[in-house]
Amino acid sequence: MAGLIDKLHWLGHASFVIRDGKAIYFDPYKIEEEVAKADLVLVTHGHFDHCSPDDIHKVIRPETVIVTVFDNEEKLSGIAGQIAEVKYVMPGNKVTVGDVVVEAVPAYNTNKNFHPRGNNWVGFVVEIDGEKVYHSGDTDLIPEMSLIECDIALLPVSGTYVMTAGEAVMAAKEIGPKIAVPMHYGDVVGDEEDAREFETMCECEVRVLGKE
């Protein structure tokens, strides 16, 4: 049976989908028209490259559930009535959608001001069939990462708005996943060199995923 890493697909930037009989999207952005319809959509915060109503429209169906932060309530108001439910969370909250457990965890900047801690924006730890994947959202290396338990960590590497590749290496060391996947590059900021730098320096297994 394929592990979760084989069901994880990078859609570019910080956007991923897990296809495991169901479809779970993280921060859908610049989505192609022909995609699997979502059972669950997770949106970390309100910046345009993470909460894109146009792209969310492409993946939803009437049964879709969205889990996101309170800041996105107005931005998603046109979508809320078209789907089953929107669940709003803060760091520390845990919700269950079907057989998927979703924990919202802190995501914020420590040495820049693009993602203030006070905004209560999040990353997500998602448990599916006993495996956990951590999508860190837009964040720097933060103390709370030492508390994250996951099998797969999706970590930004581009710098500027988030961690650099070197900082992401330190984050991976704190978290201790089986596999780390670099993200947040190739659009807006960063490129594949950041991903390869992370791959070279990281002590755990790294998968640099091709964009689908």
Secondary structure, DSSP 8 states (H G I E B T S, - for coil): ---GGGGEEEEETTEEEEESSSEEEES--S--SS----SEEEE---STTT--HHHHHHH--TT-EEEEEGGGTTTTHHHHTTSSEEEEE-TT-EEEETTEEEEEEE---SSSSSS-GGG--EEEEEEETTEEEEE--S----GGGGG---SEEEEE-B-TTS-BHHHHHHHHHHH--SEEEEES-SSSS--HHHHHHHHHH-SSEE----B-
